[in-house]
Amino acid sequence: MAAPVALLSPFVGALSPKYWCILLLTRAITPQFIGNLLNYALMGVLAMQVYFYTLTFQEDRLAIKSLVYLVFVLDIIQTCFSTHYFWQSLVDGWGDTSPAIAAWSLGTLTPLAGSIAFIVQSFFAWRIWVLRGSRWPLIQTILVIVILV
């Protein structure tokens, strides 16, 4: 027990083992809490960007508009799943120091993040291809391989 106590504070030595677990649990969930707060803030930024995009670029093609709204909806879904996992682990499971089975929503976060990243990076690669004006299949193949890696 000396190693976890040394990581927390010099004052922890006076605490009972019951409170050590609570302190360790608090240290373990702090990054998740901060990450979710940043997720909510960035979700607000994205909502404002989509709103301004809708007002400013009304003449864009339907495919580009659909792509923007698809990414927005996927990000809303990811935020909902992240909130569900956050609630399950920090509110419903508060104080439970035993190793618990993670909520089902945790397994959806990585595939959703990968899907969003793939869509956005593919769009950027397409824009580079269009702006460059070249039709080299080698460059296209390299971009797709880099995106998928």
N, C-alpha and C positions, 0 to 999 in steps of 0.2 A: 504494500500500500504506500510505500514511501515515494515511488515515482509519480503516481497521479497527484499526490499531495504537493509535491515540489512544483508541479506544473501550474497549480492553481494559485496559491498565495501563501505567504508565510503565516497567515492567521488561520489556516485550515487545520493545523495540528490540534487546535482546541475544539474542533467540531467532532461530533460523533460520526461513525461510518454511515449512518442514515443520511446525513446531510452531505457527505462526500458524493454519494450517488447523485443527489439532486444538483450539486455543483457541476459534476462531470456531464450530466444530461444537459444542463443549461449551456455549457461550453460547446456541446455537440450540436445543439439546435440553433445557435446564434447565426452561423453562416446561412442556414436555410431561411431563417427569418429575414435577414438582410437581403438575401437573393429574391425572396418573394416581394419585399417592398420595392426593390428595384424593378422587378417584373411589372408590378402595378403601375409604377411611374412611367416606364417605357411603353406600357400599353396605352396610357393616356397620350403620350407623344405620338404614337402610331395612329390613334384615333383622330388626332388633330391633323396629321399629315394626310390621311385618307379624306377627311373633310375638305381640306384645302385643295387636294388633287381633284376631288369631285367638282368643286366650284371653278377651278382654274382651267383644267384640261377637258372640257366637255366635248371637244372635237376628236379626241383620241379614238383609235379603233376599238371596236368591241372586244377584241382579243386581249388587248393591253388592259382595258378596264376590268375585264373578267379576271385577269391575272392579279391585279391589285386587290380586288375584292376577295379573291380566293385566299391570298396570303393573309389578308385581314381576318377572315373568318377562321382560318387555321390557327392564327395567333390567339384569337379569342378562345377557341377550344383548348389550346395549350394552357392558357391562363386559367381557365376553369378547372382543368385537370390538376394543374399545379396547386390551385387553391384547395381542391379536394384532398390532395395528398398532405398539404400543409395542415389542414384541419384535422385529418385523421391522426397524424403523427404528433401534433403539438397541442391539440385541444382534447380530442377524445382519448388519446394515449398519454396525456400528461402525467408524469410521475411514474410511469411504468418503466422500470429499469431493466426488465427482462428483454432478451432479444425477441422482437416481435416480427410478425410477417408483415411485409410492406403492403400498403393499400394497392389495389389494382391500378390506380391512376398513375403510380410511379412508372409502370412499364410502358405507358403511352407517351411519356415526355420525350424520350430520346428519339423514337421514330417520327414524332411530330416535328421536333427540332430539325432532324435530318431532312424531312420532306420540305420544310420551309426553306432551309438553306439551299437545297437542291434547286427549288423553283427560282429563288432569287438569283443564285449564281448562274443558272442556265439563262435567265433573262439578260444578265449582264454580259455573258458570253455572246449571246445573240446580238445585243446592241453593239458590241465591239466589232463583230463580224459585219453588221450592216454599215457602221460608220467607217470601217476600214475599206469597204468596197471590193475587197478581193474575194475570190471564190476558191481559195486553196483548200482542198479537202484535208491536207496534212494539218493545217492550223486548226480546223474544226475538230479533227480527231484528237489532237493534243489537248484542246480545251475541254472536251468531253471527258477525257481520261483524268485530267487534273481535277475537274469538278467531282467526279465519282470517287476519287481517292480522298 
